[in-house]
């Protein structure tokens, strides 16, 4: 996987639009219920590490601006908790898959993402999973968050990669944009094999997605205590996630 450490991705695309329809409450709750299988977040005295991976192919262009805004909210929440390093990974175009360095400043990472534009190409989820495995072999990764809308790879191959990641204790939180059944099957299987969680969302689920991302970030950064504090301040998804993890 190419490493993008220059901090200068391509210029942002223009004209992205926000989504407008939401995921069902049952799907949101099912996502939270899956999160109950998470183990301890990090070793005492060490910063949590979270990989935030994105499908940046052309089909995601209509909601790209919303994704940028939501991840910025997640990073700000993580920064408020403290103790979390985040790495941005994305794929697009013909075999292009890049990873930033590990960043503790959420605003800095948000700036990096804002400079990425969407380009046509096939999915490269297998590369994301393999990258996460290599990273956690170097130093423990607490969680992988992936947002995408399609899957164009061999499911058996992805399942094998997910199984290896699961054996290393890295849960994958998958957020599916739209309702493609092939992608849903693959995303659910990856979540199952890594003891992670899956949620399908459409346009108006922006608020629910933001809440769930904040909860995941808080948990990766500070464990149960951070989630408890977040649920006191915001409730909703954080409170539900907390209830499943206790």
Buried (B, 14 or more C-beta within 10 A) or exposed (E): BEEBEEEEBEEBBEEBEEBEEBBEEEBBBBBBBBBEBBEEBBEEEEBBBBBBBBBBBBBBBBBBBBBBBBBBBBBBBBBBBEBBBBBBBBBBBEEBBBBBBBBBEBEEBBBBBBEBBBBEBBBBBBBBBBBBBEBBEEEBBBBBBBBBBBBEBEBEEBBBBBBBBBEBBBBBBBBBBBEBEEBBEBBBBBBBBBBBBBBBBBBBBBEBBBBBBBBBBBBBBBBBEBBBBBBEEBEBBBBBBBEBBE
